Amino acid sequence: MLRVFERGIKSQDVSWRIRTNEEIDLLIKHTLRYIKAQRIRWVGHIIRTDKEITVKRITEWRPTAFGSIGRPRLRWLMSERDWEK
């Protein structure tokens, strides 16, 4: 999506030119680096907050029960009914 919006730029001589793929990749890398830094900053802010705040309770929550992994097993009654049809 960024490639579409950031493709054309104005040169110094007031003419339009198309950015190269290398320029766009460099722009994207800088943007992603900034986003990651802001996330780390936000996490540091959440860690320092009180325990009663909802966001902190959600980030520290650990599930106590786990479901089985994969497709549910067929029950014997279901498979027996299917054979009767």
Helices and strands as residue ranges (DSSP letters): H 2-5, E 8-10, E 16-18, H 21-47, H 54-60, H 76-84
